[in-house]
């Protein structure tokens, strides 16, 4: 019995959704408004925008110091679409930015009735997106942070009037009729429009919020909207009886607007197969009789409303515009255009958020509604175009352990192939930027799809020349991102990609061998043979070359082991020395070292800066000019920066490091013992090599694991791959480092 008692006690303590704030008198409600005006003066559009901002934190810009940044940010949408969801929706970077722009436009614009159509091809996840969005809206709107108040009337009914009525409370000398506003009106709308601005100016104490309230478009509804017909009629009839607006408001209470999708309260969702209700007019005969008795003659206060009232100041959503939902969309035409519709002889105002999902082929239903076009706003949901998001879907469906079956980057390359099927082959925006794609043949495909994928993920690849990075202006970035509206409408759907990954993983995942690029190539070439349009010609070859380049950079980085302090001293000494003629001796103001400034000194450092003897004089002069005009006069003297923080120093440091990392490949190019030692790593014969080679190989293997996520087995495999494919020699003379001085 003890366990039973404990369990029942737990149930007794649990209130769930019923543990809500009690009804407030109108005066108590006004106190809440004064205390928290931003929370308590908002309509459904503002609640929706606040909900998205609540779950989606501020975006992150990897290039926030870039003057050409277009505010294309990384937004983490997992709290909105993934956490707590039975069927997560994964928003790629493009869609996340699109959604945030959509919400921000609602936050600042004039909030007229519109229908927001989320448009995308089959299998793009539209239904999952909207279901999760509505679930989080319902969750947020039913919390104190997300709640908004609605009107509830309490009317004293004498004993002589009827019997017990629905929704009434018994009292002395009669009973009270509790009548919630069927349209969920905001209580402030009961303040007459003519004095509403003055009333709020006198009521509110927060001058900052008052400035927003009286000037910003998003608050125009406060001064423009009127209460529903029932509330307006009750107010006017009670004013005739009472003769005092304050006594009328004694009958007005406020309670949190409770949203419940399953009951259609605040959120109404219709599927195409849901038949339309034949009950266009809703009423309650008993309530109407009571109102008729209280307010003579009968009919002064009509208790009539439509099905739209249940989601008024809420969300009305159509899941796919076809079948019965096509008819519902037609019905919305006049409602959205005028904001009112007739319920019997009564005009009913509708101020809701209208959402719809639509497939491209269903847009033909809108062709006959030309006048409706300015009331439609599309938000595209194409297939995923961000490889990082595509991989998150695989991890969600198959488990995060799948990463352990792949060599690093191979899983990402699987996603690149999938995304490539979704991109249009020719990109005018990319070709306007990179006019000669062939110069990047070692890292990218001729159609620049691989580069476009990097841009879509918010990444500017390091293999781009300085010239092209400079040409990557904000105008060009905007054009490329704008093209994403046309990408993602073809190719493999989300369901197709999951099916294909399942086939690939089942075929190649083994405990004794990590999945590599050769397996990926074999798998997709089979599809290319079946369908010549599956991928652009040569795409898989380009993907392999880009992979080889990235792998080689990882190995170079893992072998790199130089004295950073010596590098810093060399660069600082050089920046000081260029200001003097060869043949002099000076003490460097930055390092304190006594320098013999001669050609041998300059050649030693310039060779590490990748400057040929033919270019040495011009290079030295350009450094000296940059130092005197910008580094010394502006950054050091004016901005009080340390020499190591200046742009010129950082540029030379990058060149110096780049040269050293290129030289680090010498063992792969020239030392056969080193190459054999890599292949024999973890074998007994490895111990026969000299200590320097053993130390270098161990250092490289350790860094591949620590810096790039390779397993011990994977690190050895990738080094053998670099050796067997002679990648060090293939790429040794191919890197164009760009301009000498920034």
GIZI-V695829 format. One record per residue. N is the residue number from 1. RES is the residue in three letters. SS is DSSP state (H for helix, E for strand, - for the rest). NEAR is the number of other ideal C-beta (glycine too) atoms within 10 Angstrom. D_FIRST is the distance of its C-alpha to the first C-alpha in Angstrom with 2 decimals. Layout:
BEGIN
n = {N:N}
res = {RES:RES}
ss = {SS:SS}
near = {NEAR:NEAR}
d_first = {D_FIRST:D_FIRST}
END
This chain:
BEGIN
n = {1:2:3:4:5:6:7:8:9:10:11:12:13:14:15:16:17:18:19:20:21:22:23:24:25:26:27:28:29:30:31:32:33:34:35:36:37:38:39:40:41:42:43:44:45:46:47:48:49:50:51:52:53:54:55:56:57:58:59:60:61:62:63:64:65:66:67:68:69:70:71:72:73:74:75:76:77:78:79:80:81:82:83:84:85:86:87:88:89:90:91:92:93:94:95:96:97:98:99:100:101:102:103:104:105:106:107:108:109:110:111:112:113:114:115:116:117:118:119:120:121:122:123:124:125:126:127:128:129:130:131:132:133:134:135:136:137:138:139:140:141:142:143:144:145:146:147:148:149:150:151:152:153:154:155:156:157:158:159:160:161:162:163:164:165:166:167:168:169:170:171:172:173:174:175:176:177:178:179:180:181:182:183:184:185:186:187:188:189:190:191:192:193:194:195:196:197:198:199:200:201:202:203:204:205:206:207:208:209:210:211:212:213:214:215:216:217:218:219:220:221:222:223:224:225:226:227:228:229:230:231:232:233:234:235:236:237:238:239:240:241:242:243:244:245:246:247:248:249:250:251:252:253:254:255:256:257:258:259:260:261:262:263:264:265:266:267:268:269:270:271:272:273:274:275:276:277:278:279:280:281:282:283:284:285:286:287:288:289:290:291:292:293:294:295:296:297:298:299:300:301:302:303:304:305:306:307:308:309:310:311:312:313:314:315:316:317:318:319:320:321:322:323:324:325:326:327:328:329:330:331:332:333:334:335:336:337:338:339:340:341:342:343:344:345:346:347:348:349:350:351:352:353:354:355:356:357:358:359:360:361:362:363:364:365:366:367:368:369:370:371:372:373:374:375:376:377:378:379:380:381:382:383:384:385:386:387:388:389:390:391:392:393:394:395:396:397:398:399:400:401:402:403:404:405:406:407:408:409:410:411:412:413:414:415:416:417:418:419:420:421:422:423:424:425:426:427:428:429:430:431:432:433:434:435:436:437:438:439:440:441:442:443:444:445:446:447:448:449:450:451:452:453:454:455:456:457:458:459:460:461:462:463:464:465:466:467:468:469:470:471:472:473:474:475:476:477:478:479:480:481:482:483:484:485:486:487:488:489:490:491:492:493:494:495:496:497:498:499:500:501:502:503:504:505:506:507:508:509:510:511:512:513:514:515:516:517:518:519:520:521:522:523:524:525:526:527:528:529:530:531:532:533:534:535:536:537:538:539:540:541:542:543:544:545:546:547:548:549:550:551:552:553:554:555:556:557:558:559:560:561:562:563:564:565:566:567:568:569:570:571:572:573:574:575:576:577:578:579:580:581:582:583:584:585:586:587:588:589:590:591:592:593:594:595:596:597:598:599:600:601:602:603:604:605:606:607:608:609:610:611:612:613:614:615:616:617:618:619:620:621:622:623:624:625:626:627:628:629:630:631:632:633:634:635:636:637:638:639:640:641:642:643:644:645:646:647:648:649:650:651:652:653:654:655:656:657:658:659:660:661:662:663:664:665:666:667:668:669:670:671:672:673:674:675:676:677:678:679:680:681:682:683:684:685:686:687:688:689:690:691:692:693:694:695:696:697:698:699:700:701:702:703:704:705:706:707:708:709:710:711:712:713:714:715:716:717:718:719:720:721:722:723:724:725:726:727:728:729:730:731:732:733:734:735:736:737:738:739:740:741:742}
res = {UNK:UNK:UNK:UNK:UNK:UNK:UNK:UNK:UNK:UNK:UNK:UNK:UNK:UNK:UNK:UNK:UNK:UNK:UNK:UNK:UNK:UNK:UNK:UNK:UNK:UNK:UNK:UNK:UNK:UNK:UNK:UNK:UNK:UNK:UNK:UNK:UNK:UNK:UNK:UNK:UNK:UNK:UNK:UNK:UNK:UNK:UNK:UNK:UNK:UNK:UNK:UNK:UNK:UNK:UNK:UNK:UNK:UNK:UNK:UNK:UNK:UNK:UNK:UNK:UNK:UNK:UNK:UNK:UNK:UNK:UNK:UNK:UNK:UNK:UNK:UNK:UNK:UNK:UNK:UNK:UNK:UNK:UNK:UNK:UNK:UNK:UNK:UNK:UNK:UNK:UNK:UNK:UNK:UNK:UNK:UNK:UNK:UNK:UNK:UNK:UNK:UNK:UNK:UNK:UNK:UNK:UNK:UNK:UNK:UNK:UNK:UNK:UNK:UNK:UNK:UNK:UNK:UNK:UNK:UNK:UNK:UNK:UNK:UNK:UNK:UNK:UNK:UNK:UNK:UNK:UNK:UNK:UNK:UNK:UNK:UNK:UNK:UNK:UNK:UNK:UNK:UNK:UNK:UNK:UNK:UNK:UNK:UNK:UNK:UNK:UNK:UNK:UNK:UNK:UNK:UNK:UNK:UNK:UNK:UNK:UNK:UNK:UNK:UNK:UNK:UNK:UNK:UNK:UNK:UNK:UNK:UNK:UNK:UNK:UNK:UNK:UNK:UNK:UNK:UNK:UNK:UNK:UNK:UNK:UNK:UNK:UNK:UNK:UNK:UNK:UNK:UNK:UNK:UNK:UNK:UNK:UNK:UNK:UNK:UNK:UNK:UNK:UNK:UNK:UNK:UNK:UNK:UNK:UNK:UNK:UNK:UNK:UNK:UNK:UNK:UNK:UNK:UNK:UNK:UNK:UNK:UNK:UNK:UNK:UNK:UNK:UNK:UNK:UNK:UNK:UNK:UNK:UNK:UNK:UNK:UNK:UNK:UNK:UNK:UNK:UNK:UNK:UNK:UNK:UNK:UNK:UNK:UNK:UNK:UNK:UNK:UNK:UNK:UNK:UNK:UNK:UNK:UNK:UNK:UNK:UNK:UNK:UNK:UNK:UNK:UNK:UNK:UNK:UNK:UNK:UNK:UNK:UNK:UNK:UNK:UNK:UNK:UNK:UNK:UNK:UNK:UNK:UNK:UNK:UNK:UNK:UNK:UNK:UNK:UNK:UNK:UNK:UNK:UNK:UNK:UNK:UNK:UNK:UNK:UNK:UNK:UNK:UNK:UNK:UNK:UNK:UNK:UNK:UNK:UNK:UNK:UNK:UNK:UNK:UNK:UNK:UNK:UNK:UNK:UNK:UNK:UNK:UNK:UNK:UNK:UNK:UNK:UNK:UNK:UNK:UNK:UNK:UNK:UNK:UNK:UNK:UNK:UNK:UNK:UNK:UNK:UNK:UNK:UNK:UNK:UNK:UNK:UNK:UNK:UNK:UNK:UNK:UNK:UNK:UNK:UNK:UNK:UNK:UNK:UNK:UNK:UNK:UNK:UNK:UNK:UNK:UNK:UNK:UNK:UNK:UNK:UNK:UNK:UNK:UNK:UNK:UNK:UNK:UNK:UNK:UNK:UNK:UNK:UNK:UNK:UNK:UNK:UNK:UNK:UNK:UNK:UNK:UNK:UNK:UNK:UNK:UNK:UNK:UNK:UNK:UNK:UNK:UNK:UNK:UNK:UNK:UNK:UNK:UNK:UNK:UNK:UNK:UNK:UNK:UNK:UNK:UNK:UNK:UNK:UNK:UNK:UNK:UNK:UNK:UNK:UNK:UNK:UNK:UNK:UNK:UNK:UNK:UNK:UNK:UNK:UNK:UNK:UNK:UNK:UNK:UNK:UNK:UNK:UNK:UNK:UNK:UNK:UNK:UNK:UNK:UNK:UNK:UNK:UNK:UNK:UNK:UNK:UNK:UNK:UNK:UNK:UNK:UNK:UNK:UNK:UNK:UNK:UNK:UNK:UNK:UNK:UNK:UNK:UNK:UNK:UNK:UNK:UNK:UNK:UNK:UNK:UNK:UNK:UNK:UNK:UNK:UNK:UNK:UNK:UNK:UNK:UNK:UNK:UNK:UNK:UNK:UNK:UNK:UNK:UNK:UNK:UNK:UNK:UNK:UNK:UNK:UNK:UNK:UNK:UNK:UNK:UNK:UNK:UNK:UNK:UNK:UNK:UNK:UNK:UNK:UNK:UNK:UNK:UNK:UNK:UNK:UNK:UNK:UNK:UNK:UNK:UNK:UNK:UNK:UNK:UNK:UNK:UNK:UNK:UNK:UNK:UNK:UNK:UNK:UNK:UNK:UNK:UNK:UNK:UNK:UNK:UNK:UNK:UNK:UNK:UNK:UNK:UNK:UNK:UNK:UNK:UNK:UNK:UNK:UNK:UNK:UNK:UNK:UNK:UNK:UNK:UNK:UNK:UNK:UNK:UNK:UNK:UNK:UNK:UNK:UNK:UNK:UNK:UNK:UNK:UNK:UNK:UNK:UNK:UNK:UNK:UNK:UNK:UNK:UNK:UNK:UNK:UNK:UNK:UNK:UNK:UNK:UNK:UNK:UNK:UNK:UNK:UNK:UNK:UNK:UNK:UNK:UNK:UNK:UNK:UNK:UNK:UNK:UNK:UNK:UNK:UNK:UNK:UNK:UNK:UNK:UNK:UNK:UNK:UNK:UNK:UNK:UNK:UNK:UNK:UNK:UNK:UNK:UNK:UNK:UNK:UNK:UNK:UNK:UNK:UNK:UNK:UNK:UNK:UNK:UNK:UNK:UNK:UNK:UNK:UNK:UNK:UNK:UNK:UNK:UNK:UNK:UNK:UNK:UNK:UNK:UNK:UNK:UNK:UNK:UNK:UNK:UNK:UNK:UNK:UNK:UNK:UNK:UNK:UNK:UNK:UNK:UNK:UNK:UNK:UNK:UNK:UNK:UNK:UNK:UNK:UNK:UNK:UNK:UNK:UNK:UNK:UNK:UNK:UNK:UNK:UNK:UNK:UNK:UNK:UNK:UNK:UNK:UNK:UNK:UNK:UNK:UNK:UNK:UNK:UNK:UNK:UNK:UNK:UNK:UNK:UNK:UNK:UNK:UNK:UNK:UNK:UNK:UNK:UNK:UNK:UNK:UNK:UNK:UNK:UNK:UNK:UNK:UNK:UNK:UNK:UNK}
ss = {-:H:H:H:H:H:H:H:H:H:H:H:H:-:-:H:H:H:-:-:-:-:-:E:E:H:H:H:H:H:H:H:H:H:H:-:H:H:H:H:-:-:-:H:H:H:H:H:H:H:H:H:H:H:H:-:-:-:-:E:-:-:-:-:-:-:-:-:-:-:-:-:-:E:-:-:-:H:H:H:H:-:-:-:-:-:-:-:-:-:-:-:H:H:H:H:H:H:H:H:H:H:H:H:H:H:H:H:-:-:-:-:-:-:E:E:E:E:E:-:-:-:-:-:-:H:H:H:H:H:H:H:H:H:H:H:H:H:H:H:H:-:-:-:-:-:-:-:E:E:E:E:E:E:E:E:E:E:-:-:-:-:-:-:-:-:-:E:E:E:E:-:-:E:E:E:E:E:E:E:-:-:-:-:-:-:H:H:H:H:-:-:H:H:H:H:H:H:H:H:H:H:H:-:-:-:H:H:H:H:H:H:H:H:H:-:H:H:H:H:H:H:H:H:-:-:-:-:H:H:H:H:H:H:H:H:H:H:H:H:H:H:-:-:H:H:H:H:H:-:-:E:E:E:E:E:-:-:-:E:H:H:H:-:E:-:E:E:E:E:E:-:-:-:-:-:-:-:-:-:-:E:-:-:H:H:H:H:H:H:H:H:H:H:-:-:-:-:-:-:-:-:-:-:E:-:H:H:H:H:H:-:-:-:E:E:E:E:E:-:-:-:-:H:H:H:H:H:H:H:H:H:H:H:H:H:H:H:-:E:E:E:E:-:-:E:E:E:E:-:-:-:E:E:E:E:E:E:-:H:H:H:H:H:H:H:-:-:-:H:H:H:H:H:H:E:E:E:E:E:-:-:-:-:-:-:H:H:H:H:H:H:H:H:H:H:H:H:-:H:H:H:H:H:H:E:-:-:-:H:H:H:H:H:H:H:H:H:H:H:-:-:-:-:-:-:-:H:H:H:H:H:H:-:-:-:H:H:H:H:-:-:-:-:-:-:-:-:H:H:H:H:H:H:H:H:-:-:-:-:-:-:-:-:-:H:H:H:H:H:H:-:-:H:H:H:H:H:H:H:H:H:H:-:-:-:-:-:-:-:-:-:-:H:H:H:H:H:H:H:H:H:H:H:H:H:H:H:-:-:-:-:-:-:E:-:H:H:H:H:H:H:H:H:H:H:H:H:H:H:-:-:-:-:-:-:-:-:H:H:H:H:H:H:H:H:H:H:H:H:H:H:H:H:H:H:H:H:H:-:-:-:-:H:H:H:H:H:H:H:H:H:H:H:H:H:H:-:-:-:-:-:-:E:E:E:E:-:-:-:-:-:-:E:E:E:E:-:H:H:H:H:H:H:H:H:H:H:-:-:-:-:-:-:-:H:H:H:H:H:H:H:H:H:H:H:H:H:H:H:H:H:H:H:H:H:H:H:-:-:-:-:H:H:H:-:H:H:H:H:H:H:H:H:H:H:H:H:H:H:H:H:H:-:-:H:H:H:H:H:-:H:H:H:H:H:H:H:H:-:-:-:-:H:H:H:H:H:-:-:H:H:H:H:H:H:H:H:H:H:H:H:H:H:H:H:H:H:-:-:-:H:H:H:H:H:H:H:H:H:H:H:H:H:-:-:H:H:H:H:H:H:-:-:-:-:-:-:-:-:-:-}
near = {5:6:7:8:9:9:10:10:10:9:7:8:8:9:8:6:9:7:8:15:12:8:16:19:15:19:11:13:21:20:13:16:19:13:11:14:20:13:18:20:21:20:19:25:20:19:23:23:20:19:22:22:14:16:19:20:11:10:16:11:15:13:13:9:6:14:7:14:14:17:12:20:17:15:19:15:23:16:13:25:24:17:12:10:15:8:12:17:22:24:26:26:23:23:28:22:21:19:22:20:12:17:18:13:11:19:18:11:14:10:21:14:17:16:22:16:22:22:22:23:20:12:14:25:23:21:15:18:22:21:19:23:22:17:17:21:25:21:14:20:24:17:12:10:11:21:20:21:24:22:29:18:19:17:19:13:21:11:11:7:17:17:10:10:20:12:14:21:11:8:12:6:7:14:21:17:23:16:25:16:25:23:26:25:25:24:26:23:22:23:21:13:13:8:11:17:14:10:14:20:11:9:15:17:10:14:7:9:15:15:10:14:21:14:9:13:12:19:19:15:20:20:13:11:19:13:23:24:22:24:22:16:19:27:23:13:17:23:14:11:11:14:9:11:14:9:12:20:20:14:20:22:22:25:18:19:23:17:26:13:19:8:11:15:16:25:23:19:18:18:14:16:11:14:8:13:9:5:9:14:13:16:15:17:9:17:17:16:15:25:26:18:14:20:19:9:6:12:12:15:24:18:22:18:23:22:16:22:22:21:25:24:23:27:24:25:25:26:19:18:23:18:13:15:24:16:12:17:24:14:14:23:15:14:20:20:15:12:15:15:18:12:20:12:9:17:11:23:21:22:21:28:23:21:20:24:23:23:15:11:9:19:14:8:15:18:8:9:15:8:10:17:9:10:16:19:12:15:17:19:25:22:27:30:22:23:24:17:21:25:20:19:21:21:14:14:14:15:9:10:9:17:13:11:17:21:25:19:19:19:22:17:23:27:22:21:24:26:28:26:22:22:25:16:14:11:21:11:18:20:13:13:20:22:10:8:15:8:13:23:14:16:22:26:25:15:22:23:26:22:26:25:21:19:22:26:19:19:14:15:17:11:18:20:16:15:11:19:14:13:15:18:13:14:11:18:20:13:16:22:18:10:18:22:13:13:21:24:16:15:22:21:19:20:12:14:25:18:12:18:21:13:11:17:17:8:12:19:17:9:7:5:13:21:21:18:19:12:19:24:17:11:17:23:13:10:14:17:9:8:9:8:11:18:21:18:13:13:22:20:12:22:24:16:20:23:21:19:20:18:22:21:16:22:25:21:15:23:22:15:12:13:9:9:8:9:16:17:16:19:25:21:19:25:23:20:22:19:13:13:7:13:9:11:10:15:10:17:10:17:16:8:12:9:17:12:21:14:12:9:15:19:13:11:16:19:13:20:21:15:21:9:10:8:13:16:11:12:19:17:12:15:24:15:12:20:22:12:10:15:19:17:11:13:19:17:10:9:9:8:15:11:20:12:12:21:14:19:22:13:19:25:18:13:19:20:15:17:16:15:15:17:14:20:19:13:19:22:13:11:13:8:12:20:20:16:23:23:14:16:20:10:10:7:11:17:8:12:18:9:7:10:19:15:12:19:21:13:14:25:20:13:19:25:15:11:11:19:14:22:14:13:13:20:27:19:16:24:26:14:19:22:17:10:14:12:18:21:13:15:19:15:7:12:15:12:13:14:11:17:15:14}
d_first = {0.00:3.83:5.46:5.03:6.10:8.58:9.85:10.50:12.12:14.27:15.33:16.13:18.35:20.10:23.31:25.24:28.67:28.01:27.94:31.69:34.43:35.02:38.35:41.22:44.27:47.50:48.43:45.13:45.66:49.15:47.79:45.61:48.79:50.73:48.09:47.52:50.41:50.23:46.63:47.08:50.53:50.25:50.26:48.52:51.20:50.62:46.83:47.40:49.83:47.55:44.69:46.90:48.10:44.55:43.53:46.99:48.26:51.97:53.98:55.65:59.38:60.47:64.04:63.50:66.80:68.73:71.04:70.93:67.13:66.07:62.54:61.16:57.86:54.90:51.81:48.34:46.69:43.59:41.30:42.64:42.83:40.86:37.76:34.63:36.73:36.10:39.89:41.65:45.14:47.54:50.23:53.36:55.48:57.84:55.23:53.33:56.59:57.29:53.92:54.31:57.84:56.57:53.96:56.50:58.97:56.39:55.78:59.43:61.10:61.69:58.60:60.17:58.41:58.65:56.97:55.92:56.36:54.79:57.33:57.18:57.89:55.53:52.93:53.19:49.56:50.25:47.25:44.89:46.53:46.17:42.58:41.57:43.76:42.21:38.64:39.44:41.31:38.36:36.08:38.68:39.65:36.10:35.93:37.55:40.30:41.16:40.60:43.44:43.55:44.53:45.93:43.98:46.03:44.87:47.38:47.60:48.12:49.70:48.35:51.60:50.84:48.76:45.19:41.89:42.52:40.32:39.03:39.91:38.37:39.15:41.23:43.61:46.73:45.62:43.26:43.19:43.71:41.93:43.96:43.30:46.46:46.41:48.42:46.19:49.13:49.10:49.32:52.49:54.37:54.41:56.84:60.24:61.86:65.03:63.44:60.47:62.26:63.43:60.02:58.26:61.09:60.58:56.78:56.18:56.83:56.54:60.16:59.33:56.95:59.40:62.09:59.91:58.92:62.54:64.13:61.85:61.83:58.06:57.79:60.49:57.89:57.04:60.57:61.35:58.46:58.00:54.90:54.15:56.04:53.22:52.73:56.50:57.07:54.39:55.84:59.37:58.63:56.54:59.34:61.79:59.65:58.62:61.75:59.95:58.15:55.79:54.67:54.13:51.88:49.77:48.53:47.66:44.33:43.24:40.02:39.19:40.34:37.26:38.16:36.42:38.38:36.39:37.15:40.66:40.14:42.51:42.75:44.33:44.91:47.04:47.71:51.11:49.68:47.94:50.08:51.34:49.93:52.31:50.91:53.16:52.64:49.26:49.05:47.05:49.11:47.08:47.21:50.91:51.65:50.05:52.07:55.19:54.74:54.27:57.20:60.30:61.98:59.36:58.93:59.45:55.94:55.21:51.58:52.43:51.27:51.17:48.64:50.05:48.67:45.08:46.07:48.70:48.46:46.27:46.99:48.50:48.65:50.42:49.35:52.79:55.72:56.48:56.08:54.40:54.01:57.81:58.01:55.41:57.48:60.57:58.79:57.97:61.67:62.58:59.28:59.61:63.33:63.21:59.65:59.62:59.49:59.92:57.09:59.06:61.42:59.30:59.65:56.40:56.37:54.47:53.76:51.41:51.35:52.56:51.78:52.96:53.06:56.34:57.98:61.69:62.95:61.24:63.29:65.94:63.99:64.96:68.68:69.41:67.64:70.12:69.33:65.68:66.53:66.57:63.05:61.67:60.61:59.88:57.57:58.21:55.52:57.65:56.59:55.57:58.70:57.18:56.82:54.05:51.89:52.80:51.51:48.22:47.68:48.27:45.83:43.15:43.76:44.43:42.71:44.23:45.10:48.14:50.13:50.24:52.19:55.08:57.88:57.74:59.27:59.21:55.97:57.50:60.62:58.68:57.46:61.07:62.27:59.65:60.55:64.26:63.92:62.72:65.56:68.90:71.58:74.01:73.06:75.80:74.04:73.72:77.33:78.58:76.96:77.68:81.07:81.69:78.48:80.44:80.57:76.85:77.18:75.67:72.44:72.09:72.94:76.02:73.99:72.11:68.75:67.31:68.50:67.11:63.64:63.85:64.81:61.96:59.49:61.16:63.06:66.80:67.84:69.80:72.47:73.89:77.25:77.64:79.91:77.27:74.57:76.98:77.59:73.85:74.14:71.58:73.53:73.32:69.62:68.93:70.95:69.04:65.60:66.90:67.70:64.01:63.86:66.00:64.37:61.22:62.11:63.21:62.32:59.03:56.00:52.62:51.50:54.79:54.45:50.93:52.22:55.25:53.33:51.06:54.22:55.81:52.85:52.18:55.86:56.51:53.35:53.68:52.46:56.01:57.77:57.00:57.87:61.26:63.83:65.71:62.67:62.18:65.87:65.86:62.86:64.23:67.84:66.75:65.66:68.85:70.94:69.19:69.50:72.28:70.73:67.34:68.45:71.67:74.32:74.03:70.62:69.04:72.05:71.73:68.01:68.87:71.56:69.24:66.68:69.43:70.47:66.94:66.40:69.71:68.80:65.59:67.63:70.24:67.64:66.07:69.48:70.52:70.78:73.36:73.90:72.77:74.60:77.88:77.39:76.84:79.97:82.08:81.21:81.73:85.03:86.14:85.35:87.43:90.27:91.01:92.50:95.32:98.22:98.22:100.17:98.61:96.21:93.55:90.40:87.34:85.77:82.31:82.20:84.99:86.62:90.41:91.24:94.37:94.42:96.36:96.10:94.38:91.65:91.16:91.30:88.64:86.05:87.22:86.88:83.19:83.02:84.44:87.75:90.84:94.11:95.62:92.96:92.74:95.11:93.60:90.07:91.02:92.67:89.69:87.34:89.76:89.99:86.21:85.87:88.46:87.65:83.86:82.25:84.28:85.19:81.98:79.02:80.13:82.27:80.77:77.08:77.03:75.43:75.71:77.99:75.04:73.35:76.32:76.53:79.64:78.13:74.95:77.11:79.25:76.21:74.75:78.10:78.36:74.86:75.55:78.73:77.07:74.36:77.09:78.85:75.65:76.15:79.32:77.66:76.56:80.06:82.26:80.47:80.00:78.39:75.66:74.98:74.77:72.50:69.98:69.94:69.53:66.78:64.03:66.54:68.35:71.67:70.46:71.10:74.82:75.39:76.62:74.15:74.96:74.08:70.89:69.88:70.65:68.76:65.67:65.85:66.07:63.19:60.97:61.79:61.21:57.67:57.04:58.83:58.57:55.36:57.01:55.40:57.67:58.55:59.11:61.34:63.60:63.70:64.71:67.44:68.83:68.72:70.79:73.27:73.64:74.21:76.50:74.73:76.18:79.68:78.83:77.55:79.66:82.45:80.58:78.80:80.57:79.62:81.17:83.23:84.24:83.54:80.93}
END
